[in-house]
Amino acid sequence: MKQFHLVILVLTLSVTAYSQVAVPNAPGAPPNASVAADHFGHDRQLLQQGKYDEAIAELQQLAASQPETKGLAHELGTAYYRKGDYVHAVDSLKQALQAD
């Protein structure tokens, strides 16, 4: 039960991190923002289809190739949460909070 409360707390706090994800083509957006936003869209579709492992694998590949992508840790945490892997979800969401 304690772990569940921690997950809820981290998810609640991560809303701030999610709201600050770069908008592609916005003034001052990093060059990879458009690519990342496109990729997040595809990963979100995979999550909606219940393809959690595929979404996580793609996000991990993005993390390996572009670790500086803003919002990546939050997206990965969300994917782990949807899969039910709360330990990895908490770890990723903590990273997202530290990045902000």
HUGI-V306864 format. One record per residue. N is the residue number from 1. RES is the residue in three letters. SS is DSSP state (alpha for helix, beta for strand, coil for the rest). NEAR is the number of other C-alpha atoms within 8 Angstrom. D_FIRST is the distance of its C-alpha to the first C-alpha in Angstrom with 2 decimals. Layout:
# HUGI-V306864
((N/RES/SS/NEAR/D_FIRST) (N/RES/SS/NEAR/D_FIRST))
This chain:
# HUGI-V306864
((1/MET/coil/4/0.00) (2/LYS/alpha/5/3.78) (3/GLN/alpha/6/5.36) (4/PHE/alpha/7/5.06) (5/HIS/alpha/8/6.45) (6/LEU/alpha/9/8.76) (7/VAL/alpha/11/9.94) (8/ILE/alpha/8/10.77) (9/LEU/alpha/8/12.51) (10/VAL/alpha/11/14.42) (11/LEU/alpha/9/15.44) (12/THR/alpha/7/16.67) (13/LEU/alpha/9/18.58) (14/SER/alpha/12/19.97) (15/VAL/alpha/8/21.89) (16/THR/alpha/7/24.46) (17/ALA/alpha/13/24.87) (18/TYR/alpha/9/25.38) (19/SER/alpha/6/27.94) (20/GLN/coil/7/29.99) (21/VAL/coil/8/30.51) (22/ALA/coil/10/34.25) (23/VAL/coil/9/36.27) (24/PRO/coil/8/38.89) (25/ASN/coil/7/42.43) (26/ALA/coil/7/41.42) (27/PRO/coil/4/43.55) (28/GLY/coil/4/42.16) (29/ALA/coil/10/39.73) (30/PRO/coil/6/39.56) (31/PRO/coil/5/41.74) (32/ASN/coil/7/38.93) (33/ALA/alpha/14/37.15) (34/SER/alpha/10/38.94) (35/VAL/alpha/7/38.18) (36/ALA/alpha/9/34.48) (37/ALA/alpha/10/34.25) (38/ASP/alpha/8/36.06) (39/HIS/alpha/8/33.78) (40/PHE/alpha/9/30.59) (41/GLY/alpha/8/32.16) (42/HIS/alpha/8/32.68) (43/ASP/alpha/12/29.16) (44/ARG/alpha/9/27.81) (45/GLN/alpha/8/30.13) (46/LEU/alpha/12/28.80) (47/LEU/alpha/12/25.22) (48/GLN/alpha/7/26.52) (49/GLN/coil/6/28.22) (50/GLY/coil/6/25.10) (51/LYS/coil/9/26.69) (52/TYR/alpha/12/23.68) (53/ASP/alpha/7/25.16) (54/GLU/alpha/8/28.47) (55/ALA/alpha/13/27.09) (56/ILE/alpha/12/25.15) (57/ALA/alpha/8/28.33) (58/GLU/alpha/9/30.48) (59/LEU/alpha/12/28.31) (60/GLN/alpha/9/28.33) (61/GLN/alpha/8/32.12) (62/LEU/alpha/9/32.44) (63/ALA/alpha/11/30.47) (64/ALA/alpha/7/32.92) (65/SER/alpha/6/35.98) (66/GLN/coil/7/35.11) (67/PRO/coil/8/32.31) (68/GLU/coil/5/33.42) (69/THR/coil/10/32.62) (70/LYS/coil/8/30.92) (71/GLY/coil/12/27.71) (72/LEU/alpha/11/27.31) (73/ALA/alpha/11/24.06) (74/HIS/alpha/14/22.57) (75/GLU/alpha/10/23.95) (76/LEU/alpha/14/22.63) (77/GLY/alpha/14/19.10) (78/THR/alpha/10/19.42) (79/ALA/alpha/13/20.80) (80/TYR/alpha/14/18.07) (81/TYR/alpha/11/15.46) (82/ARG/alpha/9/17.71) (83/LYS/alpha/8/18.03) (84/GLY/coil/6/14.33) (85/ASP/coil/9/14.67) (86/TYR/alpha/9/11.84) (87/VAL/alpha/6/12.98) (88/HIS/alpha/10/16.48) (89/ALA/alpha/15/15.57) (90/VAL/alpha/12/14.12) (91/ASP/alpha/9/17.20) (92/SER/alpha/12/19.58) (93/LEU/alpha/16/18.41) (94/LYS/alpha/9/18.69) (95/GLN/alpha/10/22.17) (96/ALA/alpha/14/22.96) (97/LEU/alpha/10/22.23) (98/GLN/alpha/6/24.35) (99/ALA/alpha/5/27.10) (100/ASP/coil/5/27.46))
